[in-house]
Amino acid sequence: MTDASEANKERNREIARNEEAKQVTGSIRVSSWAVAVVVIIGGILFTLGWLAVR
């Protein structure tokens, strides 16, 4: 019985590690998109401002 519960605990730990890795990957992907959107919007606003000053 102890071997089965230990194996189950190890399996749960492995699942938790995999889920954590998926969360980190997802967070990095979302952050990358957020940075890209900010850069694009910033470029558009900069261009509009520059054109308005000219």
C-alpha positions as CSV (number, residue, x, y, z in Angstrom):
1,M,0.0,0.0,0.0
2,T,2.8,2.4,0.8
3,D,4.5,1.8,-2.5
4,A,1.3,2.7,-4.4
5,S,0.8,5.9,-2.4
6,E,4.4,6.9,-2.9
7,A,4.2,6.3,-6.6
8,N,0.9,8.3,-6.7
9,K,2.6,11.2,-4.8
10,E,5.6,11.1,-7.2
11,R,3.2,11.1,-10.2
12,N,1.3,14.1,-8.7
13,R,4.6,15.9,-8.2
14,E,5.6,15.3,-11.9
15,I,2.2,16.6,-13.0
16,A,2.6,19.7,-10.9
17,R,6.1,20.3,-12.4
18,N,4.7,19.9,-15.9
19,E,1.8,22.3,-15.2
20,E,4.2,24.9,-13.8
21,A,6.3,24.7,-16.9
22,K,3.2,25.2,-19.1
23,Q,2.3,28.3,-17.0
24,V,5.7,29.8,-17.3
25,T,5.7,29.3,-21.1
26,G,2.2,30.8,-21.4
27,S,3.2,33.8,-19.3
28,I,6.3,34.4,-21.4
29,R,4.2,34.2,-24.6
30,V,1.7,36.7,-23.3
31,S,4.4,39.0,-22.2
32,S,6.1,38.9,-25.6
33,W,2.8,39.8,-27.3
34,A,2.2,42.6,-24.8
35,V,5.7,44.1,-25.5
36,A,5.1,43.8,-29.3
37,V,1.8,45.6,-29.1
38,V,3.2,48.4,-26.9
39,V,6.1,48.8,-29.4
40,I,3.8,49.0,-32.4
41,I,1.4,51.4,-30.6
42,G,4.3,53.5,-29.5
43,G,5.7,53.7,-33.0
44,I,2.3,54.8,-34.4
45,L,2.0,57.5,-31.7
46,F,5.5,58.7,-32.3
47,T,5.0,58.9,-36.0
48,L,1.7,60.8,-35.5
49,G,3.4,63.2,-33.1
50,W,6.3,63.7,-35.4
51,L,4.0,64.4,-38.3
52,A,2.0,66.9,-36.2
53,V,5.1,68.8,-35.2
54,R,6.3,69.1,-38.8
